[in-house]
Structure formats: structure tokens, C-alpha cells
Amino acid sequence: MDPGIEHYSCMVDLYARIGCLKEAMNLIEQMPFEADRCIAPGNKSLGKKVAELITDLDPDNSGACVQLSSIFETSGEWEKSEQIRKLMRDKRIQKNLSFSWAKS
């Protein structure tokens, strides 16, 4: 059985609730789909909280910045999303490319 959106969402939620923010972020970065698809409407506030905490702890974390921007976009908070993108441009933070060594 391949894990789906619901599985990833649940695991990110669990990691965040127990304070394992690095593990939550690692899982978000490794998901085979965009994180904004993973965050259900009831979990947007949790997603924002996790991404904001990570960006507070590690402001140059490109993954957290991109996820926070995406969460703001899906919430219709376009100005906040643009603020994050501007911060990334100003600080020259670039999105890390993802890849896998696994063969299909």
C-alpha cells in the first residue's frame, strides 16, 4: 500500500503536535506531491503554525518558506504569500530541488 495524502497529513500533524518540527518538515519536503494538497481545510492553521515555527527557527529554510507561501496562497492570503516570496528573493533563498535514488 502506498501512503496517500491523508497518511502524510496525519504524520505531519503528529510530528508537529509532539514538537518534532524538523521531522515534520523533512516529511513535507519528501512528499511525492505538493504540501498544499496535503493540508486539509481543518489543518491549514496547523500547517501555518508549523511553517511559521520552522521559519522562525531557521529563516533560511527554503522548504519552510515555500510551504508557508503555498499555505497562504491556498488560504487566499496573497499579500502574506508575496511577503514570503519577496523575503526569499531579498535573501536569495532558493527552493531546493527534490530527487530520489529509488528506482521504480
Gaussian input, Z-matrix of N, CA and C with variables (Angstrom, degrees):
# hf/3-21g

backbone

0 1
 N
 C     1     B1
 C     2     B2     1     A1
 N     3     B3     2     A2     1     D1
 C     4     B4     3     A3     2     D2
 C     5     B5     4     A4     3     D3
 N     6     B6     5     A5     4     D4
 C     7     B7     6     A6     5     D5
 C     8     B8     7     A7     6     D6
 N     9     B9     8     A8     7     D7
 C    10    B10     9     A9     8     D8
 C    11    B11    10    A10     9     D9
 N    12    B12    11    A11    10    D10
 C    13    B13    12    A12    11    D11
 C    14    B14    13    A13    12    D12
 N    15    B15    14    A14    13    D13
 C    16    B16    15    A15    14    D14
 C    17    B17    16    A16    15    D15
 N    18    B18    17    A17    16    D16
 C    19    B19    18    A18    17    D17
 C    20    B20    19    A19    18    D18
 N    21    B21    20    A20    19    D19
 C    22    B22    21    A21    20    D20
 C    23    B23    22    A22    21    D21
 N    24    B24    23    A23    22    D22
 C    25    B25    24    A24    23    D23
 C    26    B26    25    A25    24    D24
 N    27    B27    26    A26    25    D25
 C    28    B28    27    A27    26    D26
 C    29    B29    28    A28    27    D27
 N    30    B30    29    A29    28    D28
 C    31    B31    30    A30    29    D29
 C    32    B32    31    A31    30    D30
 N    33    B33    32    A32    31    D31
 C    34    B34    33    A33    32    D32
 C    35    B35    34    A34    33    D33
 N    36    B36    35    A35    34    D34
 C    37    B37    36    A36    35    D35
 C    38    B38    37    A37    36    D36
 N    39    B39    38    A38    37    D37
 C    40    B40    39    A39    38    D38
 C    41    B41    40    A40    39    D39
 N    42    B42    41    A41    40    D40
 C    43    B43    42    A42    41    D41
 C    44    B44    43    A43    42    D42
 N    45    B45    44    A44    43    D43
 C    46    B46    45    A45    44    D44
 C    47    B47    46    A46    45    D45
 N    48    B48    47    A47    46    D46
 C    49    B49    48    A48    47    D47
 C    50    B50    49    A49    48    D48
 N    51    B51    50    A50    49    D49
 C    52    B52    51    A51    50    D50
 C    53    B53    52    A52    51    D51
 N    54    B54    53    A53    52    D52
 C    55    B55    54    A54    53    D53
 C    56    B56    55    A55    54    D54
 N    57    B57    56    A56    55    D55
 C    58    B58    57    A57    56    D56
 C    59    B59    58    A58    57    D57
 N    60    B60    59    A59    58    D58
 C    61    B61    60    A60    59    D59
 C    62    B62    61    A61    60    D60
 N    63    B63    62    A62    61    D61
 C    64    B64    63    A63    62    D62
 C    65    B65    64    A64    63    D63
 N    66    B66    65    A65    64    D64
 C    67    B67    66    A66    65    D65
 C    68    B68    67    A67    66    D66
 N    69    B69    68    A68    67    D67
 C    70    B70    69    A69    68    D68
 C    71    B71    70    A70    69    D69
 N    72    B72    71    A71    70    D70
 C    73    B73    72    A72    71    D71
 C    74    B74    73    A73    72    D72
 N    75    B75    74    A74    73    D73
 C    76    B76    75    A75    74    D74
 C    77    B77    76    A76    75    D75
 N    78    B78    77    A77    76    D76
 C    79    B79    78    A78    77    D77
 C    80    B80    79    A79    78    D78
 N    81    B81    80    A80    79    D79
 C    82    B82    81    A81    80    D80
 C    83    B83    82    A82    81    D81
 N    84    B84    83    A83    82    D82
 C    85    B85    84    A84    83    D83
 C    86    B86    85    A85    84    D84
 N    87    B87    86    A86    85    D85
 C    88    B88    87    A87    86    D86
 C    89    B89    88    A88    87    D87
 N    90    B90    89    A89    88    D88
 C    91    B91    90    A90    89    D89
 C    92    B92    91    A91    90    D90
 N    93    B93    92    A92    91    D91
 C    94    B94    93    A93    92    D92
 C    95    B95    94    A94    93    D93
 N    96    B96    95    A95    94    D94
 C    97    B97    96    A96    95    D95
 C    98    B98    97    A97    96    D96
 N    99    B99    98    A98    97    D97
 C   100   B100    99    A99    98    D98
 C   101   B101   100   A100    99    D99
 N   102   B102   101   A101   100   D100
 C   103   B103   102   A102   101   D101
 C   104   B104   103   A103   102   D102
 N   105   B105   104   A104   103   D103
 C   106   B106   105   A105   104   D104
 C   107   B107   106   A106   105   D105
 N   108   B108   107   A107   106   D106
 C   109   B109   108   A108   107   D107
 C   110   B110   109   A109   108   D108
 N   111   B111   110   A110   109   D109
 C   112   B112   111   A111   110   D110
 C   113   B113   112   A112   111   D111
 N   114   B114   113   A113   112   D112
 C   115   B115   114   A114   113   D113
 C   116   B116   115   A115   114   D114
 N   117   B117   116   A116   115   D115
 C   118   B118   117   A117   116   D116
 C   119   B119   118   A118   117   D117
 N   120   B120   119   A119   118   D118
 C   121   B121   120   A120   119   D119
 C   122   B122   121   A121   120   D120
 N   123   B123   122   A122   121   D121
 C   124   B124   123   A123   122   D122
 C   125   B125   124   A124   123   D123
 N   126   B126   125   A125   124   D124
 C   127   B127   126   A126   125   D125
 C   128   B128   127   A127   126   D126
 N   129   B129   128   A128   127   D127
 C   130   B130   129   A129   128   D128
 C   131   B131   130   A130   129   D129
 N   132   B132   131   A131   130   D130
 C   133   B133   132   A132   131   D131
 C   134   B134   133   A133   132   D132
 N   135   B135   134   A134   133   D133
 C   136   B136   135   A135   134   D134
 C   137   B137   136   A136   135   D135
 N   138   B138   137   A137   136   D136
 C   139   B139   138   A138   137   D137
 C   140   B140   139   A139   138   D138
 N   141   B141   140   A140   139   D139
 C   142   B142   141   A141   140   D140
 C   143   B143   142   A142   141   D141
 N   144   B144   143   A143   142   D142
 C   145   B145   144   A144   143   D143
 C   146   B146   145   A145   144   D144
 N   147   B147   146   A146   145   D145
 C   148   B148   147   A147   146   D146
 C   149   B149   148   A148   147   D147
 N   150   B150   149   A149   148   D148
 C   151   B151   150   A150   149   D149
 C   152   B152   151   A151   150   D150
 N   153   B153   152   A152   151   D151
 C   154   B154   153   A153   152   D152
 C   155   B155   154   A154   153   D153
 N   156   B156   155   A155   154   D154
 C   157   B157   156   A156   155   D155
 C   158   B158   157   A157   156   D156
 N   159   B159   158   A158   157   D157
 C   160   B160   159   A159   158   D158
 C   161   B161   160   A160   159   D159
 N   162   B162   161   A161   160   D160
 C   163   B163   162   A162   161   D161
 C   164   B164   163   A163   162   D162
 N   165   B165   164   A164   163   D163
 C   166   B166   165   A165   164   D164
 C   167   B167   166   A166   165   D165
 N   168   B168   167   A167   166   D166
 C   169   B169   168   A168   167   D167
 C   170   B170   169   A169   168   D168
 N   171   B171   170   A170   169   D169
 C   172   B172   171   A171   170   D170
 C   173   B173   172   A172   171   D171
 N   174   B174   173   A173   172   D172
 C   175   B175   174   A174   173   D173
 C   176   B176   175   A175   174   D174
 N   177   B177   176   A176   175   D175
 C   178   B178   177   A177   176   D176
 C   179   B179   178   A178   177   D177
 N   180   B180   179   A179   178   D178
 C   181   B181   180   A180   179   D179
 C   182   B182   181   A181   180   D180
 N   183   B183   182   A182   181   D181
 C   184   B184   183   A183   182   D182
 C   185   B185   184   A184   183   D183
 N   186   B186   185   A185   184   D184
 C   187   B187   186   A186   185   D185
 C   188   B188   187   A187   186   D186
 N   189   B189   188   A188   187   D187
 C   190   B190   189   A189   188   D188
 C   191   B191   190   A190   189   D189
 N   192   B192   191   A191   190   D190
 C   193   B193   192   A192   191   D191
 C   194   B194   193   A193   192   D192
 N   195   B195   194   A194   193   D193
 C   196   B196   195   A195   194   D194
 C   197   B197   196   A196   195   D195
 N   198   B198   197   A197   196   D196
 C   199   B199   198   A198   197   D197
 C   200   B200   199   A199   198   D198
 N   201   B201   200   A200   199   D199
 C   202   B202   201   A201   200   D200
 C   203   B203   202   A202   201   D201
 N   204   B204   203   A203   202   D202
 C   205   B205   204   A204   203   D203
 C   206   B206   205   A205   204   D204
 N   207   B207   206   A206   205   D205
 C   208   B208   207   A207   206   D206
 C   209   B209   208   A208   207   D207
 N   210   B210   209   A209   208   D208
 C   211   B211   210   A210   209   D209
 C   212   B212   211   A211   210   D210
 N   213   B213   212   A212   211   D211
 C   214   B214   213   A213   212   D212
 C   215   B215   214   A214   213   D213
 N   216   B216   215   A215   214   D214
 C   217   B217   216   A216   215   D215
 C   218   B218   217   A217   216   D216
 N   219   B219   218   A218   217   D217
 C   220   B220   219   A219   218   D218
 C   221   B221   220   A220   219   D219
 N   222   B222   221   A221   220   D220
 C   223   B223   222   A222   221   D221
 C   224   B224   223   A223   222   D222
 N   225   B225   224   A224   223   D223
 C   226   B226   225   A225   224   D224
 C   227   B227   226   A226   225   D225
 N   228   B228   227   A227   226   D226
 C   229   B229   228   A228   227   D227
 C   230   B230   229   A229   228   D228
 N   231   B231   230   A230   229   D229
 C   232   B232   231   A231   230   D230
 C   233   B233   232   A232   231   D231
 N   234   B234   233   A233   232   D232
 C   235   B235   234   A234   233   D233
 C   236   B236   235   A235   234   D234
 N   237   B237   236   A236   235   D235
 C   238   B238   237   A237   236   D236
 C   239   B239   238   A238   237   D237
 N   240   B240   239   A239   238   D238
 C   241   B241   240   A240   239   D239
 C   242   B242   241   A241   240   D240
 N   243   B243   242   A242   241   D241
 C   244   B244   243   A243   242   D242
 C   245   B245   244   A244   243   D243
 N   246   B246   245   A245   244   D244
 C   247   B247   246   A246   245   D245
 C   248   B248   247   A247   246   D246
 N   249   B249   248   A248   247   D247
 C   250   B250   249   A249   248   D248
 C   251   B251   250   A250   249   D249
 N   252   B252   251   A251   250   D250
 C   253   B253   252   A252   251   D251
 C   254   B254   253   A253   252   D252
 N   255   B255   254   A254   253   D253
 C   256   B256   255   A255   254   D254
 C   257   B257   256   A256   255   D255
 N   258   B258   257   A257   256   D256
 C   259   B259   258   A258   257   D257
 C   260   B260   259   A259   258   D258
 N   261   B261   260   A260   259   D259
 C   262   B262   261   A261   260   D260
 C   263   B263   262   A262   261   D261
 N   264   B264   263   A263   262   D262
 C   265   B265   264   A264   263   D263
 C   266   B266   265   A265   264   D264
 N   267   B267   266   A266   265   D265
 C   268   B268   267   A267   266   D266
 C   269   B269   268   A268   267   D267
 N   270   B270   269   A269   268   D268
 C   271   B271   270   A270   269   D269
 C   272   B272   271   A271   270   D270
 N   273   B273   272   A272   271   D271
 C   274   B274   273   A273   272   D272
 C   275   B275   274   A274   273   D273
 N   276   B276   275   A275   274   D274
 C   277   B277   276   A276   275   D275
 C   278   B278   277   A277   276   D276
 N   279   B279   278   A278   277   D277
 C   280   B280   279   A279   278   D278
 C   281   B281   280   A280   279   D279
 N   282   B282   281   A281   280   D280
 C   283   B283   282   A282   281   D281
 C   284   B284   283   A283   282   D282
 N   285   B285   284   A284   283   D283
 C   286   B286   285   A285   284   D284
 C   287   B287   286   A286   285   D285
 N   288   B288   287   A287   286   D286
 C   289   B289   288   A288   287   D287
 C   290   B290   289   A289   288   D288
 N   291   B291   290   A290   289   D289
 C   292   B292   291   A291   290   D290
 C   293   B293   292   A292   291   D291
 N   294   B294   293   A293   292   D292
 C   295   B295   294   A294   293   D293
 C   296   B296   295   A295   294   D294
 N   297   B297   296   A296   295   D295
 C   298   B298   297   A297   296   D296
 C   299   B299   298   A298   297   D297
 N   300   B300   299   A299   298   D298
 C   301   B301   300   A300   299   D299
 C   302   B302   301   A301   300   D300
 N   303   B303   302   A302   301   D301
 C   304   B304   303   A303   302   D302
 C   305   B305   304   A304   303   D303
 N   306   B306   305   A305   304   D304
 C   307   B307   306   A306   305   D305
 C   308   B308   307   A307   306   D306
 N   309   B309   308   A308   307   D307
 C   310   B310   309   A309   308   D308
 C   311   B311   310   A310   309   D309

   B1=1.4469
   B2=1.5250
   B3=1.3174
   B4=1.4612
   B5=1.5236
   B6=1.3370
   B7=1.4671
   B8=1.5261
   B9=1.3139
   B10=1.4618
   B11=1.5104
   B12=1.3086
   B13=1.4635
   B14=1.5221
   B15=1.3342
   B16=1.4587
   B17=1.5261
   B18=1.3386
   B19=1.4582
   B20=1.5281
   B21=1.3276
   B22=1.4584
   B23=1.5275
   B24=1.3129
   B25=1.4515
   B26=1.5289
   B27=1.3088
   B28=1.4638
   B29=1.5294
   B30=1.3304
   B31=1.4632
   B32=1.5297
   B33=1.3245
   B34=1.4636
   B35=1.5254
   B36=1.3211
   B37=1.4647
   B38=1.5280
   B39=1.3177
   B40=1.4663
   B41=1.5259
   B42=1.3203
   B43=1.4618
   B44=1.5311
   B45=1.3201
   B46=1.4658
   B47=1.5239
   B48=1.3115
   B49=1.4673
   B50=1.5270
   B51=1.3424
   B52=1.4671
   B53=1.5258
   B54=1.3304
   B55=1.4547
   B56=1.5174
   B57=1.3148
   B58=1.4748
   B59=1.5262
   B60=1.3268
   B61=1.4536
   B62=1.5263
   B63=1.3326
   B64=1.4658
   B65=1.5237
   B66=1.3242
   B67=1.4599
   B68=1.5224
   B69=1.3354
   B70=1.4677
   B71=1.5199
   B72=1.3298
   B73=1.4550
   B74=1.5245
   B75=1.3273
   B76=1.4659
   B77=1.5222
   B78=1.3180
   B79=1.4608
   B80=1.5241
   B81=1.3258
   B82=1.4635
   B83=1.5242
   B84=1.3327
   B85=1.4670
   B86=1.5268
   B87=1.3346
   B88=1.4618
   B89=1.5226
   B90=1.3219
   B91=1.4621
   B92=1.5217
   B93=1.3343
   B94=1.4637
   B95=1.5255
   B96=1.3204
   B97=1.4573
   B98=1.5128
   B99=1.3322
   B100=1.4629
   B101=1.5219
   B102=1.3203
   B103=1.4627
   B104=1.5160
   B105=1.3383
   B106=1.4592
   B107=1.5294
   B108=1.3433
   B109=1.4609
   B110=1.5211
   B111=1.3363
   B112=1.4558
   B113=1.5229
   B114=1.3085
   B115=1.4543
   B116=1.5146
   B117=1.3095
   B118=1.4670
   B119=1.5193
   B120=1.3477
   B121=1.4648
   B122=1.5303
   B123=1.3202
   B124=1.4617
   B125=1.5128
   B126=1.3283
   B127=1.4531
   B128=1.5253
   B129=1.3285
   B130=1.4619
   B131=1.5191
   B132=1.3152
   B133=1.4673
   B134=1.5213
   B135=1.3319
   B136=1.4609
   B137=1.5205
   B138=1.3172
   B139=1.4619
   B140=1.5128
   B141=1.3320
   B142=1.4703
   B143=1.5141
   B144=1.3302
   B145=1.4675
   B146=1.5225
   B147=1.3413
   B148=1.4619
   B149=1.5238
   B150=1.3271
   B151=1.4695
   B152=1.5255
   B153=1.3354
   B154=1.4645
   B155=1.5303
   B156=1.3439
   B157=1.4649
   B158=1.5231
   B159=1.3287
   B160=1.4575
   B161=1.5248
   B162=1.3407
   B163=1.4653
   B164=1.5260
   B165=1.3396
   B166=1.4653
   B167=1.5278
   B168=1.3437
   B169=1.4595
   B170=1.5236
   B171=1.3127
   B172=1.4659
   B173=1.5248
   B174=1.3445
   B175=1.4630
   B176=1.5258
   B177=1.3181
   B178=1.4636
   B179=1.5260
   B180=1.3198
   B181=1.4616
   B182=1.5261
   B183=1.3160
   B184=1.4629
   B185=1.5202
   B186=1.3236
   B187=1.4654
   B188=1.5149
   B189=1.3221
   B190=1.4609
   B191=1.5228
   B192=1.3270
   B193=1.4723
   B194=1.5248
   B195=1.3202
   B196=1.4694
   B197=1.5264
   B198=1.3352
   B199=1.4615
   B200=1.5278
   B201=1.3253
   B202=1.4629
   B203=1.5257
   B204=1.3084
   B205=1.4594
   B206=1.5312
   B207=1.3249
   B208=1.4686
   B209=1.5300
   B210=1.3160
   B211=1.4705
   B212=1.5256
   B213=1.3337
   B214=1.4581
   B215=1.5264
   B216=1.3347
   B217=1.4647
   B218=1.5206
   B219=1.3399
   B220=1.4675
   B221=1.5231
   B222=1.3324
   B223=1.4653
   B224=1.5244
   B225=1.3399
   B226=1.4609
   B227=1.5102
   B228=1.3348
   B229=1.4639
   B230=1.5304
   B231=1.3265
   B232=1.4566
   B233=1.5230
   B234=1.3205
   B235=1.4631
   B236=1.5258
   B237=1.3396
   B238=1.4631
   B239=1.5202
   B240=1.3225
   B241=1.4630
   B242=1.5216
   B243=1.3190
   B244=1.4685
   B245=1.5207
   B246=1.3340
   B247=1.4634
   B248=1.5286
   B249=1.3224
   B250=1.4672
   B251=1.5243
   B252=1.3394
   B253=1.4709
   B254=1.5341
   B255=1.3315
   B256=1.4668
   B257=1.5268
   B258=1.3287
   B259=1.4601
   B260=1.5341
   B261=1.3369
   B262=1.4681
   B263=1.5301
   B264=1.3281
   B265=1.4706
   B266=1.5261
   B267=1.3430
   B268=1.4576
   B269=1.5286
   B270=1.3356
   B271=1.4675
   B272=1.5316
   B273=1.3508
   B274=1.4761
   B275=1.5292
   B276=1.3090
   B277=1.4634
   B278=1.5177
   B279=1.3179
   B280=1.4585
   B281=1.5168
   B282=1.3148
   B283=1.4546
   B284=1.5198
   B285=1.3274
   B286=1.4546
   B287=1.5133
   B288=1.3123
   B289=1.4551
   B290=1.5212
   B291=1.3164
   B292=1.4545
   B293=1.5132
   B294=1.3217
   B295=1.4540
   B296=1.5223
   B297=1.3053
   B298=1.4573
   B299=1.5214
   B300=1.3154
   B301=1.4544
   B302=1.5186
   B303=1.3203
   B304=1.4603
   B305=1.5252
   B306=1.3295
   B307=1.4539
   B308=1.5149
   B309=1.3434
   B310=1.4516
   B311=1.4991
   A1=109.27
   A2=116.15
   A3=121.11
   A4=109.32
   A5=117.16
   A6=118.78
   A7=110.84
   A8=115.89
   A9=121.89
   A10=111.29
   A11=114.36
   A12=121.32
   A13=111.19
   A14=116.16
   A15=120.26
   A16=111.37
   A17=117.56
   A18=121.51
   A19=111.13
   A20=115.58
   A21=119.26
   A22=111.13
   A23=116.88
   A24=121.21
   A25=110.98
   A26=115.51
   A27=120.72
   A28=110.90
   A29=116.73
   A30=120.30
   A31=111.74
   A32=117.47
   A33=120.56
   A34=109.11
   A35=116.42
   A36=121.75
   A37=110.60
   A38=117.37
   A39=121.21
   A40=111.45
   A41=117.03
   A42=119.92
   A43=110.94
   A44=116.16
   A45=119.93
   A46=111.59
   A47=116.68
   A48=119.94
   A49=113.22
   A50=116.63
   A51=118.39
   A52=111.85
   A53=116.23
   A54=120.67
   A55=115.39
   A56=117.81
   A57=121.73
   A58=109.40
   A59=115.60
   A60=120.35
   A61=112.84
   A62=117.18
   A63=118.75
   A64=110.58
   A65=116.42
   A66=120.33
   A67=111.12
   A68=116.29
   A69=120.48
   A70=109.87
   A71=116.59
   A72=120.08
   A73=111.14
   A74=117.47
   A75=120.43
   A76=110.77
   A77=116.35
   A78=120.04
   A79=110.80
   A80=117.01
   A81=121.15
   A82=110.07
   A83=116.66
   A84=120.42
   A85=112.72
   A86=117.63
   A87=121.33
   A88=113.72
   A89=117.48
   A90=119.49
   A91=110.39
   A92=116.79
   A93=119.83
   A94=113.59
   A95=118.25
   A96=122.57
   A97=108.00
   A98=116.88
   A99=121.88
   A100=110.76
   A101=116.00
   A102=120.88
   A103=112.19
   A104=117.96
   A105=118.28
   A106=111.28
   A107=118.16
   A108=121.10
   A109=110.28
   A110=116.07
   A111=121.63
   A112=112.21
   A113=117.25
   A114=120.83
   A115=109.42
   A116=114.98
   A117=121.10
   A118=108.82
   A119=117.76
   A120=119.49
   A121=114.06
   A122=117.61
   A123=120.88
   A124=113.03
   A125=117.92
   A126=121.38
   A127=113.51
   A128=118.44
   A129=119.87
   A130=111.28
   A131=117.50
   A132=118.97
   A133=110.38
   A134=117.62
   A135=120.52
   A136=109.82
   A137=117.14
   A138=120.71
   A139=111.64
   A140=116.49
   A141=120.63
   A142=109.93
   A143=116.06
   A144=120.50
   A145=110.85
   A146=116.66
   A147=120.23
   A148=110.52
   A149=116.86
   A150=120.27
   A151=111.49
   A152=117.45
   A153=120.43
   A154=110.72
   A155=117.44
   A156=120.15
   A157=110.99
   A158=115.98
   A159=119.49
   A160=110.66
   A161=117.24
   A162=119.00
   A163=111.23
   A164=117.66
   A165=120.01
   A166=110.52
   A167=116.22
   A168=120.66
   A169=112.25
   A170=116.21
   A171=121.78
   A172=108.66
   A173=117.66
   A174=121.31
   A175=114.45
   A176=118.00
   A177=120.85
   A178=112.28
   A179=117.82
   A180=122.13
   A181=108.34
   A182=115.68
   A183=120.00
   A184=112.07
   A185=116.61
   A186=119.84
   A187=112.01
   A188=116.58
   A189=120.41
   A190=110.66
   A191=116.48
   A192=120.16
   A193=110.72
   A194=116.72
   A195=120.74
   A196=110.02
   A197=117.30
   A198=119.94
   A199=111.11
   A200=116.60
   A201=119.82
   A202=110.35
   A203=117.07
   A204=120.83
   A205=110.73
   A206=116.86
   A207=121.11
   A208=111.80
   A209=116.24
   A210=120.25
   A211=109.79
   A212=116.32
   A213=119.44
   A214=110.85
   A215=116.98
   A216=120.57
   A217=111.57
   A218=117.13
   A219=119.67
   A220=111.65
   A221=116.60
   A222=121.19
   A223=111.82
   A224=116.23
   A225=119.75
   A226=113.46
   A227=117.27
   A228=121.91
   A229=108.15
   A230=115.47
   A231=122.37
   A232=112.69
   A233=118.27
   A234=120.65
   A235=111.14
   A236=116.68
   A237=120.22
   A238=110.73
   A239=116.08
   A240=120.05
   A241=110.42
   A242=116.30
   A243=120.62
   A244=110.90
   A245=118.72
   A246=121.18
   A247=110.65
   A248=116.13
   A249=120.40
   A250=109.88
   A251=117.05
   A252=120.87
   A253=110.89
   A254=117.20
   A255=120.88
   A256=109.90
   A257=116.70
   A258=121.11
   A259=110.35
   A260=115.75
   A261=120.15
   A262=110.79
   A263=116.76
   A264=119.71
   A265=111.03
   A266=116.24
   A267=120.81
   A268=112.21
   A269=116.06
   A270=120.92
   A271=112.38
   A272=114.45
   A273=121.31
   A274=111.80
   A275=114.82
   A276=121.00
   A277=107.06
   A278=116.59
   A279=120.58
   A280=110.42
   A281=114.98
   A282=121.20
   A283=108.85
   A284=115.72
   A285=120.61
   A286=109.77
   A287=116.05
   A288=120.48
   A289=109.08
   A290=116.38
   A291=121.72
   A292=109.46
   A293=115.40
   A294=119.98
   A295=108.47
   A296=115.83
   A297=121.22
   A298=108.87
   A299=115.81
   A300=121.16
   A301=110.87
   A302=117.20
   A303=121.29
   A304=109.89
   A305=115.92
   A306=120.89
   A307=108.98
   A308=116.36
   A309=118.39
   A310=110.90
   D1=127.58
   D2=176.75
   D3=-87.74
   D4=134.70
   D5=178.03
   D6=-65.66
   D7=140.47
   D8=179.28
   D9=-106.42
   D10=-172.01
   D11=-179.21
   D12=-55.82
   D13=-43.23
   D14=-177.71
   D15=-61.68
   D16=-38.51
   D17=-179.39
   D18=-65.96
   D19=-46.18
   D20=179.43
   D21=-64.16
   D22=-42.70
   D23=179.35
   D24=-59.37
   D25=-43.18
   D26=179.90
   D27=-63.85
   D28=-44.15
   D29=-178.81
   D30=-66.97
   D31=-41.53
   D32=177.44
   D33=-61.62
   D34=-43.08
   D35=178.29
   D36=-59.96
   D37=-45.93
   D38=-179.91
   D39=-63.14
   D40=-47.84
   D41=178.39
   D42=-57.84
   D43=-45.69
   D44=-177.99
   D45=-63.79
   D46=-40.53
   D47=-177.53
   D48=-67.09
   D49=-27.90
   D50=179.73
   D51=-97.80
   D52=7.10
   D53=174.51
   D54=85.10
   D55=12.10
   D56=178.89
   D57=-91.63
   D58=70.09
   D59=-173.41
   D60=-69.54
   D61=-34.72
   D62=178.11
   D63=-64.72
   D64=-40.71
   D65=178.15
   D66=-65.58
   D67=-39.92
   D68=177.77
   D69=-62.08
   D70=-44.86
   D71=-178.94
   D72=-66.83
   D73=-40.99
   D74=177.76
   D75=-59.30
   D76=-42.25
   D77=179.23
   D78=-65.36
   D79=-42.25
   D80=178.25
   D81=-59.83
   D82=-43.26
   D83=-178.17
   D84=-68.99
   D85=-24.94
   D86=-177.28
   D87=-93.67
   D88=-5.50
   D89=-177.72
   D90=-62.60
   D91=144.09
   D92=-179.63
   D93=-80.31
   D94=11.11
   D95=178.36
   D96=-147.20
   D97=168.37
   D98=-178.32
   D99=-65.27
   D100=140.34
   D101=-177.36
   D102=-65.16
   D103=-29.36
   D104=-178.45
   D105=-65.21
   D106=-22.63
   D107=174.60
   D108=-75.17
   D109=-24.54
   D110=-176.06
   D111=-80.17
   D112=-27.34
   D113=-174.03
   D114=-88.56
   D115=106.95
   D116=179.41
   D117=-69.94
   D118=159.11
   D119=-178.62
   D120=-51.18
   D121=-35.76
   D122=179.36
   D123=-73.55
   D124=-15.75
   D125=-176.65
   D126=-105.97
   D127=3.72
   D128=-178.42
   D129=-61.13
   D130=-40.13
   D131=-179.79
   D132=-65.79
   D133=-36.93
   D134=176.60
   D135=-66.57
   D136=-43.40
   D137=178.35
   D138=-59.62
   D139=-43.41
   D140=177.90
   D141=-61.42
   D142=-45.00
   D143=-177.70
   D144=-61.31
   D145=-45.84
   D146=179.90
   D147=-61.77
   D148=-49.94
   D149=-178.42
   D150=-63.57
   D151=-39.69
   D152=179.04
   D153=-65.74
   D154=-41.12
   D155=178.08
   D156=-63.11
   D157=-42.20
   D158=179.86
   D159=-65.57
   D160=-42.17
   D161=179.58
   D162=-68.66
   D163=-28.66
   D164=174.91
   D165=-68.85
   D166=-42.32
   D167=-178.79
   D168=-74.23
   D169=-36.04
   D170=-176.60
   D171=-139.50
   D172=81.16
   D173=-173.51
   D174=-61.00
   D175=-18.89
   D176=-179.70
   D177=-96.39
   D178=10.94
   D179=179.55
   D180=-75.10
   D181=104.29
   D182=-175.17
   D183=-62.90
   D184=-37.45
   D185=-178.88
   D186=-62.66
   D187=-43.85
   D188=179.84
   D189=-66.08
   D190=-40.71
   D191=179.25
   D192=-62.19
   D193=-45.98
   D194=-178.78
   D195=-64.91
   D196=-43.10
   D197=-179.34
   D198=-65.26
   D199=-42.44
   D200=179.21
   D201=-62.97
   D202=-42.26
   D203=177.20
   D204=-60.73
   D205=-43.92
   D206=179.21
   D207=-64.05
   D208=-39.51
   D209=178.76
   D210=-63.76
   D211=-43.85
   D212=177.33
   D213=-60.99
   D214=-41.67
   D215=179.44
   D216=-61.16
   D217=-46.79
   D218=-178.19
   D219=-68.62
   D220=-19.85
   D221=176.97
   D222=-89.01
   D223=-2.84
   D224=-178.33
   D225=79.52
   D226=13.46
   D227=-179.52
   D228=-95.22
   D229=70.04
   D230=-172.33
   D231=-64.45
   D232=-37.39
   D233=-179.24
   D234=-64.93
   D235=-41.82
   D236=178.77
   D237=-66.60
   D238=-38.73
   D239=177.23
   D240=-61.23
   D241=-45.31
   D242=-179.91
   D243=-65.38
   D244=-34.20
   D245=176.80
   D246=-61.18
   D247=-42.01
   D248=178.99
   D249=-65.54
   D250=-45.26
   D251=179.77
   D252=-63.32
   D253=-38.27
   D254=178.06
   D255=-65.49
   D256=-43.25
   D257=177.02
   D258=-57.33
   D259=-42.62
   D260=178.89
   D261=-63.17
   D262=-43.23
   D263=178.68
   D264=-64.68
   D265=-46.01
   D266=-178.07
   D267=-61.71
   D268=-38.97
   D269=-178.55
   D270=-92.10
   D271=1.24
   D272=-179.12
   D273=56.73
   D274=41.59
   D275=175.61
   D276=-86.94
   D277=122.91
   D278=-179.22
   D279=-110.69
   D280=145.16
   D281=177.60
   D282=-65.33
   D283=130.96
   D284=177.24
   D285=-75.70
   D286=137.55
   D287=176.72
   D288=-77.73
   D289=139.49
   D290=178.51
   D291=-99.30
   D292=146.66
   D293=174.56
   D294=-154.12
   D295=167.60
   D296=-178.44
   D297=-135.42
   D298=143.51
   D299=175.41
   D300=-88.90
   D301=-8.74
   D302=-177.63
   D303=-69.47
   D304=139.59
   D305=176.27
   D306=-98.65
   D307=143.37
   D308=178.84
   D309=-95.99

